[in-house]
Amino acid sequence: MTEHAETESPRPRKHFIETAIDEDLQAGKFEAVHTRFPPEPNGYLHIGHAKSICLNFGLAKNYGGTCNLRFDDTNPSKEETEYVESIQEDVRWLGFQWDELHYASDYFEQLYEWAERLIEKGKAYVCELSAEQTREYRGTLTEPGKNSPYRDRDPKENLDLFRRMKAGEFPDGSKTLRAKIDMASPNLNLRDPVMYRIMKAHHHRTGDRWCIYPMYDWAHGQSDSIEGISFSICTLEFENHRPLYDWYCDSLEIHHPRQIEFARLNLTYTVMSKRKLLQLVKEKHVGGWDDPRMPTISGLRRRGYTPESIRNFCADVGVAKFNSTIDVVRLENSIREHLNRVAPRRMAVMDPIKLTITNWPKDKVEMCSVINNPEDESAGKREVPFSGHLLIQQEDFREEAPRKFFRLKKGGAVRLRGAFIIDCHDVVKDDDGNVIEILCTYDPETRSGQDQSGRKVKGTIHWVSADHASEIEVRDYDRLFGVENPDAAEEGKTFLDYLNPESLTVRTAFVEPALAEAQIGDRVQFERVGYFVVDSDSKPGSLVMNRIVGLRDTWGKMEAKGKAN
């Protein structure tokens, strides 16, 4: 089962980052575009990271430049090799390949030497304030900070203490190395920020070689410089860190990349905090980082999203200077639009009721030719077995129906997709009066593609042959949270209080035989239902399929109905 290639949307007009790059290239500030994607290996990537990946790798591609993947592995207490491997897999799956692979830990020796240089220049010092005292001395947005009592130590003494920190002589948290900038600066990031802290923790790459680790702001800009990055593209929360980024490069007199900030991606009905996503995983509110309800790239992949749909979504959202929240419907529409063009159609009955064709010859089976994808002529047709014992959706039949009900009703007629027109003449009921079987006749002159009967019916429904259908497990996924902004918790509540209890419903479906050969990752449209993907939990003879998205957005209608009630 294959999906057909689809070209992505044309690129929109240039955004402000591209304009800034053009200006710098024309001015000769940089010879080429060299970007990087610098994730921390402390969790799985999410859809917000996908936007940054598309931007950094996309800029490099559009300008004929290069893009590095660099892991900011400066906090060994939270980092795992599992995260490193998952991040690489996600970047490749999105369709990108880095030019160089690096780790901040590759530069620990160089960063240390540069730290000593700042100490020697009187621009860094060893501080013995506790973390709590450091916060107190830092001041507030309206009050300047106070100088540390250790701020004016002699460079030689600072150098000796720093080397002893590196040698492991002091306990965790007892000392830090801080840049000496300006404790009265209106920008709190310039109030003598910490460059190194003591942390006797095992590192996933360097082992126990180091017991002091660089802070992000120190390691980030200098790693950019070492790699010759020209444009350091960051999210907007780093805008106030840019003066520090510049101060470090200028003080060291090293290659100085240009930092440019853009608005991060926020989605409705979603949390994007790694801390909160980790909490969901650890407390087992979800099945793992790749749970199809998670906004992680691995979760979206397992849900059935395609790389093309995510790249198109990121392009559609665009690059902005101001934070905003994007309606998750736009993400859902991106996969819906892509799969509408490329996903083969299959028939599946989720809530079955028996339908018997009383004038069908006993044991006769005919093959009906059904179009695979009306949006893609090259997808061709498939043969579906048709018998006298069928299953249809419960909702497609009513014993008594209003005038505008165009599906099957007693005394009415409907066309079966790719097959015949049938007429309902009776029903079978159980002891409680519930219809358990629909009795119909078929019109042999009305076979699809050969119909010359002149009969017209307003409704067409899908079906499966009860004698040939396969029974599968369907995981009907919906949004993980039931409110638009789960981060905005009411007093006394947390984001966990807004989990949607109906975000996963497991049910049984009966599907046509063509799905028997489906492989993990194959995506299809269940006709008139929605889009589904074969889950990795599937085994031979035991197919599991995840609902990716419905044929249309029904959530808004459900939400509006709930408010009305």
C-alpha positions as CSV (number, residue, x, y, z in Angstrom):
1,M,0.0,0.0,0.0
2,T,1.7,3.2,-1.1
3,E,1.0,6.9,-1.0
4,H,1.8,9.0,-4.0
5,A,4.3,11.9,-4.0
6,E,3.0,15.3,-3.5
7,T,4.7,18.6,-4.1
8,E,4.6,21.1,-1.3
9,S,3.2,24.6,-1.3
10,P,5.3,27.3,-3.0
11,R,7.4,29.4,-0.7
12,P,5.8,32.6,0.5
13,R,7.4,36.1,0.3
14,K,10.6,36.6,2.3
15,H,10.2,37.0,6.0
16,F,12.2,39.3,8.3
17,I,15.0,36.8,9.0
18,E,15.6,36.4,5.3
19,T,15.6,40.1,4.9
20,A,18.2,40.4,7.7
21,I,20.4,37.7,6.1
22,D,20.2,39.4,2.7
23,E,21.4,42.7,4.2
24,D,24.3,41.0,6.1
25,L,25.4,39.1,3.0
26,Q,25.3,42.2,0.8
27,A,27.3,44.1,3.4
28,G,29.9,41.4,3.5
29,K,29.5,40.6,7.2
30,F,29.4,36.9,6.3
31,E,30.5,35.0,3.3
32,A,27.8,32.3,3.5
33,V,24.8,31.2,5.5
34,H,25.7,28.7,8.2
35,T,23.0,27.8,10.7
36,R,22.5,25.2,13.4
37,F,19.7,23.4,15.2
38,P,20.9,23.1,18.9
39,P,18.5,20.9,20.9
40,E,19.0,19.9,24.5
41,P,18.9,16.1,24.8
42,N,16.6,16.2,27.8
43,G,13.4,15.0,26.1
44,Y,11.8,14.3,22.8
45,L,11.3,17.0,20.2
46,H,7.8,18.5,19.8
47,I,6.0,20.4,17.0
48,G,7.6,23.6,18.2
49,H,11.0,22.2,17.5
50,A,9.8,21.1,14.1
51,K,9.2,24.8,13.2
52,S,12.8,25.6,14.3
53,I,14.2,22.6,12.3
54,C,12.3,23.7,9.2
55,L,13.5,27.2,9.6
56,N,17.2,26.5,10.2
57,F,17.6,23.8,7.7
58,G,15.4,25.6,5.2
59,L,17.4,28.8,5.4
60,A,20.6,26.9,4.8
61,K,19.1,25.1,1.8
62,N,17.6,28.2,0.3
63,Y,20.9,30.1,0.5
64,G,23.1,27.3,-0.6
65,G,24.6,27.1,2.9
66,T,25.1,24.6,5.6
67,C,23.3,23.6,8.8
68,N,24.7,21.7,11.8
69,L,22.9,19.6,14.3
70,R,24.5,20.3,17.7
71,F,23.4,18.8,21.0
72,D,23.5,21.2,23.9
73,D,24.6,18.5,26.4
74,T,25.6,20.8,29.3
75,N,23.3,19.4,32.0
76,P,24.2,15.7,32.6
77,S,21.5,15.3,35.3
78,K,18.7,15.5,32.7
79,E,20.3,14.1,29.5
80,E,20.1,10.6,28.1
81,T,21.4,8.8,25.0
82,E,17.8,7.9,24.2
83,Y,17.0,11.5,23.6
84,V,20.0,12.0,21.4
85,E,19.0,9.1,19.2
86,S,15.3,10.1,19.0
87,I,16.3,13.7,18.0
88,Q,18.4,12.5,15.2
89,E,15.6,10.2,14.0
90,D,13.1,13.0,14.1
91,V,15.3,15.4,12.1
92,R,15.8,12.8,9.4
93,W,12.2,11.8,9.3
94,L,11.2,15.5,8.7
95,G,13.3,15.3,5.6
96,F,16.5,17.0,6.7
97,Q,20.2,16.0,6.9
98,W,22.7,17.9,8.9
99,D,26.0,18.9,7.3
100,E,28.0,18.4,10.6
101,L,27.0,16.7,13.9
102,H,28.4,18.2,17.0
103,Y,27.9,18.3,20.8
104,A,28.6,21.2,23.2
105,S,30.6,18.6,25.1
106,D,33.0,18.5,22.1
107,Y,34.0,22.0,23.2
108,F,34.3,21.6,27.0
109,E,38.1,22.0,26.8
110,Q,37.9,25.1,24.6
111,L,35.2,26.6,26.7
112,Y,37.2,26.1,29.8
113,E,40.3,27.7,28.3
114,W,38.2,30.7,27.2
115,A,36.8,31.0,30.8
116,E,40.3,31.2,32.1
117,R,41.0,33.9,29.5
118,L,38.1,36.0,30.9
119,I,39.3,35.4,34.4
120,E,42.8,36.6,33.5
121,K,41.3,39.7,31.8
122,G,39.4,40.5,35.1
123,K,36.0,39.7,33.4
124,A,35.1,36.6,35.4
125,Y,35.3,35.6,39.1
126,V,34.7,32.7,41.4
127,C,31.7,33.4,43.6
128,E,30.8,31.5,46.8
129,L,27.2,32.9,47.3
130,S,24.6,30.1,47.6
131,A,22.0,29.9,44.9
132,E,19.5,31.6,47.2
133,Q,21.9,34.4,48.0
134,T,22.7,34.8,44.3
135,R,19.0,35.4,43.6
136,E,18.8,37.9,46.5
137,Y,21.8,39.8,45.3
138,R,20.5,39.9,41.7
139,G,17.9,42.5,42.4
140,T,14.6,42.8,40.6
141,L,13.2,44.4,37.4
142,T,12.8,47.7,39.3
143,E,15.8,47.5,41.8
144,P,19.5,47.1,40.8
145,G,21.5,44.1,42.1
146,K,24.3,44.2,44.7
147,N,27.8,43.2,44.0
148,S,28.9,39.8,45.3
149,P,31.4,40.2,48.2
150,Y,33.7,37.9,46.1
151,R,33.4,40.1,42.9
152,D,36.7,41.9,43.4
153,R,39.0,39.0,44.0
154,D,42.4,39.1,42.4
155,P,42.4,37.3,39.0
156,K,45.2,35.0,40.2
157,E,43.1,33.9,43.2
158,N,40.1,33.4,40.9
159,L,42.2,31.3,38.5
160,D,43.4,29.1,41.3
161,L,39.9,28.6,42.7
162,F,38.5,27.9,39.2
163,R,41.2,25.3,38.6
164,R,40.5,23.7,42.0
165,M,36.8,23.6,41.0
166,K,37.7,21.7,37.9
167,A,39.9,19.3,40.0
168,G,36.9,18.4,42.1
169,E,38.1,19.9,45.4
170,F,34.8,21.6,46.3
171,P,31.3,20.2,46.9
172,D,28.4,20.7,44.5
173,G,26.8,24.1,44.7
174,S,29.6,25.6,46.9
175,K,31.1,27.8,44.1
176,T,30.3,29.2,40.7
177,L,32.2,31.1,38.0
178,R,30.4,34.3,37.1
179,A,31.0,36.8,34.4
180,K,31.8,40.3,35.7
181,I,29.5,42.6,33.8
182,D,27.1,45.1,35.5
183,M,24.9,44.3,38.6
184,A,22.9,47.5,37.9
185,S,22.1,46.7,34.3
186,P,18.4,47.0,33.5
187,N,18.8,43.6,31.7
188,L,18.9,41.0,34.4
189,N,20.9,38.6,32.1
190,L,23.9,41.0,32.4
191,R,23.9,41.0,36.2
192,D,27.0,38.8,36.5
193,P,25.5,35.6,35.1
194,V,26.8,32.2,36.1
195,M,29.1,30.6,33.6
196,Y,30.0,27.4,35.4
197,R,28.5,25.4,38.3
198,I,29.9,22.4,40.2
199,M,28.0,19.2,39.4
200,K,29.6,15.9,40.2
201,A,27.4,14.0,37.7
202,H,28.2,11.3,35.1
203,H,27.9,12.7,31.6
204,H,26.5,10.5,28.8
205,R,29.6,11.3,26.6
206,T,32.4,12.6,28.7
207,G,31.8,10.2,31.6
208,D,33.3,11.5,34.9
209,R,36.0,13.6,33.3
210,W,34.3,16.9,34.3
211,C,32.7,18.0,37.5
212,I,32.1,21.6,36.4
213,Y,29.6,22.2,33.6
214,P,29.0,25.3,31.5
215,M,25.7,27.2,31.6
216,Y,23.6,27.4,28.5
217,D,24.3,31.1,27.8
218,W,28.0,30.5,28.0
219,A,28.2,27.3,26.0
220,H,25.7,28.3,23.3
221,G,27.3,31.4,21.8
222,Q,30.8,30.1,22.0
223,S,29.8,26.8,20.4
224,D,28.3,28.9,17.6
225,S,31.5,30.7,17.2
226,I,33.7,27.6,17.2
227,E,31.6,26.1,14.4
228,G,31.7,29.3,12.3
229,I,27.9,29.8,12.5
230,S,26.8,33.0,10.7
231,F,23.2,33.3,11.9
232,S,22.1,32.0,15.3
233,I,18.4,31.7,14.9
234,C,16.7,31.5,18.4
235,T,13.1,31.7,19.7
236,L,11.9,35.0,21.2
237,E,12.6,34.2,24.8
238,F,16.3,34.6,24.0
239,E,15.9,38.2,22.8
240,N,17.0,39.5,26.2
241,H,19.9,37.1,26.2
242,R,21.3,38.6,23.0
243,P,23.4,41.3,24.8
244,L,25.0,38.6,26.8
245,Y,25.6,36.5,23.7
246,D,27.3,39.6,22.1
247,W,29.3,40.4,25.3
248,Y,30.9,37.0,25.5
249,C,32.0,37.1,21.8
250,D,33.2,40.6,22.0
251,S,35.1,40.0,25.3
252,L,36.9,37.0,23.8
253,E,37.4,38.7,20.5
254,I,36.3,35.6,18.6
255,H,34.1,35.0,15.5
256,H,30.8,36.7,16.3
257,P,27.6,35.2,14.8
258,R,24.4,37.3,14.5
259,Q,21.6,36.2,16.8
260,I,18.1,36.7,15.4
261,E,14.9,35.8,17.3
262,F,11.6,34.6,16.1
263,A,8.3,33.7,17.8
264,R,8.1,30.2,19.1
265,L,5.1,28.0,18.1
266,N,2.3,27.7,20.5
267,L,-0.8,25.5,19.8
268,T,-4.3,25.5,21.3
269,Y,-5.4,22.4,23.3
270,T,-1.7,21.6,23.7
271,V,1.2,22.0,26.2
272,M,4.6,22.5,24.8
273,S,6.7,22.6,28.0
274,K,9.2,19.7,28.1
275,R,8.8,19.6,31.8
276,K,5.1,19.1,31.5
277,L,5.5,16.6,28.7
278,L,7.9,14.6,30.8
279,Q,5.4,14.7,33.7
280,L,2.7,13.3,31.4
281,V,5.1,10.4,30.5
282,K,6.4,9.7,34.0
283,E,3.0,9.8,35.6
284,K,1.6,7.6,32.8
285,H,-1.1,9.9,31.7
286,V,0.0,8.8,28.2
287,G,1.7,5.7,26.9
288,G,5.1,7.3,26.3
289,W,6.8,10.1,24.4
290,D,5.5,8.6,21.2
291,D,1.9,8.4,22.4
292,P,-0.2,9.5,19.4
293,R,-1.9,12.2,21.6
294,M,1.4,13.9,22.4
295,P,2.6,16.9,20.4
296,T,6.1,15.3,20.1
297,I,7.4,14.6,16.6
298,S,7.5,10.9,17.4
299,G,3.9,11.1,18.7
300,L,2.7,12.8,15.5
301,R,4.6,10.3,13.4
302,R,2.9,7.4,15.2
303,R,-0.4,9.3,15.0
304,G,0.0,9.1,11.2
305,Y,1.2,12.7,10.4
306,T,3.4,12.9,7.3
307,P,6.7,14.9,7.1
308,E,5.2,16.8,4.2
309,S,2.1,17.9,6.3
310,I,4.3,19.2,9.1
311,R,6.6,21.0,6.8
312,N,3.6,22.6,5.0
313,F,2.1,23.5,8.4
314,C,5.3,25.2,9.5
315,A,5.5,27.1,6.2
316,D,1.8,28.1,6.5
317,V,2.3,29.4,10.0
318,G,5.3,31.5,8.9
319,V,7.9,33.3,10.8
320,A,6.8,36.1,13.1
321,K,8.3,38.6,15.5
322,F,5.6,38.3,18.1
323,N,4.3,35.4,20.1
324,S,0.8,34.1,19.4
325,T,-1.1,30.9,19.7
326,I,-2.0,28.9,16.5
327,D,-5.3,27.1,16.3
328,V,-4.5,23.3,16.3
329,V,-7.1,23.0,13.6
330,R,-4.5,24.4,11.2
331,L,-2.2,21.5,12.0
332,E,-5.1,19.0,11.6
333,N,-6.0,20.6,8.3
334,S,-2.4,20.2,7.1
335,I,-2.5,16.4,7.4
336,R,-6.1,16.2,6.2
337,E,-5.3,18.1,3.0
338,H,-2.2,16.1,2.3
339,L,-3.8,12.7,2.9
340,N,-6.9,13.7,0.9
341,R,-4.5,13.8,-2.1
342,V,-2.3,10.8,-1.4
343,A,-4.0,8.3,0.9
344,P,-5.8,5.3,-0.7
345,R,-9.4,4.8,0.2
346,R,-10.6,1.7,2.0
347,M,-14.0,0.7,3.4
348,A,-14.4,0.0,7.1
349,V,-17.4,-0.4,9.3
350,M,-16.9,0.9,12.9
351,D,-20.4,0.3,14.4
352,P,-21.8,-2.6,12.3
353,I,-25.3,-3.8,11.6
354,K,-26.1,-6.8,9.5
355,L,-27.6,-6.3,6.0
356,T,-28.8,-9.3,4.1
357,I,-29.7,-9.2,0.4
358,T,-32.6,-11.6,0.1
359,N,-32.5,-12.0,-3.7
360,W,-28.7,-12.6,-3.9
361,P,-27.9,-16.1,-5.1
362,K,-26.7,-18.4,-2.3
363,D,-22.9,-18.5,-1.9
364,K,-22.3,-16.2,-4.9
365,V,-19.4,-13.7,-4.6
366,E,-18.7,-11.0,-7.1
367,M,-15.7,-8.7,-7.3
368,C,-16.6,-5.0,-7.4
369,S,-14.1,-2.5,-8.9
370,V,-13.6,0.5,-6.6
371,I,-11.5,3.6,-7.1
372,N,-8.5,3.9,-4.8
373,N,-8.4,7.7,-4.7
374,P,-10.7,10.0,-6.7
375,E,-8.1,12.8,-6.2
376,D,-5.4,10.7,-7.9
377,E,-6.2,8.9,-11.2
378,S,-2.9,7.1,-11.2
379,A,-3.8,5.3,-8.0
380,G,-6.1,3.0,-10.0
381,K,-8.7,0.7,-8.7
382,R,-9.0,-2.4,-6.5
383,E,-11.3,-5.4,-6.4
384,V,-13.6,-5.8,-3.4
385,P,-15.6,-8.9,-2.8
386,F,-19.4,-8.5,-2.6
387,S,-21.8,-11.1,-1.2
388,G,-25.3,-11.4,0.1
389,H,-24.2,-10.8,3.7
390,L,-22.9,-7.3,4.4
391,L,-22.1,-5.0,7.3
392,I,-22.9,-1.3,7.2
393,Q,-22.7,1.5,9.7
394,Q,-25.6,1.6,12.2
395,E,-25.9,5.3,11.6
396,D,-26.5,4.7,7.9
397,F,-29.9,3.1,8.6
398,R,-33.1,4.3,10.2
399,E,-36.3,2.4,10.2
400,E,-38.2,5.6,10.2
401,A,-36.4,8.7,8.9
402,P,-37.0,12.3,8.1
403,R,-37.5,13.4,4.5
404,K,-33.9,14.7,4.1
405,F,-32.3,11.5,5.4
406,F,-30.6,10.3,2.2
407,R,-29.1,7.1,3.6
408,L,-30.9,3.8,3.9
409,K,-34.4,3.5,5.5
410,K,-37.2,1.0,5.4
411,G,-39.0,1.4,2.1
412,G,-36.1,3.4,0.7
413,A,-33.2,2.8,-1.6
414,V,-29.5,3.6,-1.5
415,R,-26.4,2.9,-3.6
416,L,-23.6,0.7,-2.1
417,R,-20.2,2.2,-3.0
418,G,-18.9,0.6,-6.1
419,A,-21.7,-2.0,-6.2
420,F,-25.5,-1.9,-6.6
421,I,-28.6,0.0,-5.6
422,I,-30.4,-1.8,-2.9
423,D,-34.0,-1.5,-1.6
424,C,-34.9,-2.1,2.0
425,H,-38.2,-4.1,2.4
426,D,-38.0,-5.3,6.0
427,V,-36.0,-5.6,9.2
428,V,-35.4,-8.2,11.9
429,K,-35.7,-7.1,15.6
430,D,-34.6,-8.6,18.9
431,D,-36.9,-9.1,21.9
432,D,-36.4,-5.5,23.0
433,G,-37.5,-4.1,19.6
434,N,-34.0,-3.2,18.4
435,V,-33.2,-3.7,14.7
436,I,-30.5,-6.3,14.4
437,E,-30.7,-7.1,10.7
438,I,-31.7,-5.2,7.6
439,L,-33.4,-7.1,4.8
440,C,-32.9,-5.7,1.3
441,T,-33.1,-6.7,-2.4
442,Y,-30.5,-5.6,-5.0
443,D,-31.2,-4.4,-8.5
444,P,-28.8,-6.3,-10.8
445,E,-29.2,-3.7,-13.5
446,T,-27.5,-1.0,-11.3
447,R,-23.9,-2.2,-11.0
448,S,-21.6,0.7,-10.6
449,G,-19.8,1.6,-13.9
450,Q,-22.3,-0.5,-15.9
451,D,-25.6,1.0,-14.7
452,Q,-28.0,1.7,-17.6
453,S,-31.2,1.4,-15.5
454,G,-31.9,5.1,-15.3
455,R,-32.5,4.8,-11.5
456,K,-31.4,7.7,-9.4
457,V,-30.8,7.6,-5.6
458,K,-29.6,10.5,-3.5
459,G,-27.4,8.5,-1.1
460,T,-24.3,6.3,-1.3
461,I,-23.0,4.4,1.7
462,H,-20.0,2.1,2.3
463,W,-20.1,-1.5,3.3
464,V,-18.0,-4.6,3.8
465,S,-18.8,-8.2,3.0
466,A,-19.4,-10.0,6.3
467,D,-18.0,-13.2,4.8
468,H,-14.7,-11.6,3.8
469,A,-14.1,-8.8,6.3
470,S,-11.2,-8.7,8.8
471,E,-11.7,-7.6,12.4
472,I,-9.2,-5.0,13.6
473,E,-8.6,-2.8,16.6
474,V,-9.1,0.9,16.1
475,R,-7.7,3.4,18.5
476,D,-9.8,6.5,18.1
477,Y,-7.6,9.4,19.2
478,D,-8.7,12.9,20.0
479,R,-7.1,15.9,21.6
480,L,-5.3,15.3,24.8
481,F,-6.8,18.3,26.5
482,G,-10.3,19.5,26.7
483,V,-9.7,23.2,26.9
484,E,-8.0,25.6,24.6
485,N,-5.3,26.7,27.0
486,P,-4.5,24.0,29.5
487,D,-1.5,26.1,30.7
488,A,-3.9,28.7,32.1
489,A,-5.1,26.7,35.0
490,E,-7.6,28.1,37.5
491,E,-6.6,28.6,41.1
492,G,-6.1,25.3,42.8
493,K,-5.8,23.3,39.5
494,T,-3.0,22.2,37.2
495,F,-2.9,21.5,33.5
496,L,-3.5,17.8,34.4
497,D,-7.0,18.7,35.5
498,Y,-7.9,19.5,31.9
499,L,-6.9,16.2,30.4
500,N,-9.6,15.0,28.0
501,P,-11.0,11.7,29.4
502,E,-12.2,10.8,25.9
503,S,-8.9,11.4,24.2
504,L,-8.6,7.6,23.5
505,T,-11.4,5.2,22.7
506,V,-10.6,1.6,21.6
507,R,-13.1,-0.1,19.4
508,T,-13.4,-2.9,16.9
509,A,-13.8,-2.3,13.1
510,F,-14.5,-4.6,10.2
511,V,-12.5,-3.8,7.1
512,E,-12.3,-5.0,3.5
513,P,-9.7,-7.6,2.6
514,A,-7.3,-5.1,0.9
515,L,-6.2,-3.9,4.3
516,A,-5.0,-7.4,5.3
517,E,-1.6,-6.6,3.7
518,A,-1.2,-3.2,5.2
519,Q,2.2,-2.5,6.8
520,I,3.1,-0.5,9.9
521,G,3.0,3.2,8.9
522,D,0.6,2.8,6.0
523,R,-2.0,5.5,5.9
524,V,-5.5,5.2,4.4
525,Q,-8.8,6.9,4.4
526,F,-11.7,5.0,5.8
527,E,-14.4,6.2,3.4
528,R,-16.8,8.6,5.0
529,V,-15.0,8.2,8.4
530,G,-11.5,9.7,8.5
531,Y,-7.8,9.0,8.1
532,F,-6.1,6.1,9.8
533,V,-2.6,4.7,10.1
534,V,-1.3,1.2,10.9
535,D,0.2,1.3,14.4
536,S,3.5,-0.3,15.5
537,D,1.6,-2.5,17.9
538,S,0.2,-4.4,14.9
539,K,1.2,-8.1,14.5
540,P,0.5,-10.6,11.7
541,G,-3.3,-11.3,11.8
542,S,-3.8,-8.6,14.4
543,L,-4.0,-5.2,12.8
544,V,-4.1,-2.0,15.0
545,M,-5.0,1.3,13.4
546,N,-4.9,4.8,14.8
547,R,-7.3,7.5,13.9
548,I,-5.2,10.4,12.5
549,V,-7.9,12.9,11.9
550,G,-11.5,13.0,10.8
551,L,-12.6,14.0,7.3
552,R,-13.6,17.4,8.8
553,D,-13.2,19.3,12.0
554,T,-16.0,18.1,14.3
555,W,-14.4,19.3,17.5
556,G,-15.5,22.9,17.1
557,K,-19.1,21.7,16.5
558,M,-18.9,19.5,19.6
559,E,-17.5,22.3,21.7
560,A,-20.2,24.7,20.5
561,K,-22.9,22.2,21.3
562,G,-21.5,21.7,24.8
563,K,-21.5,25.5,25.4
564,A,-25.1,25.7,24.2
565,N,-26.2,23.0,26.5
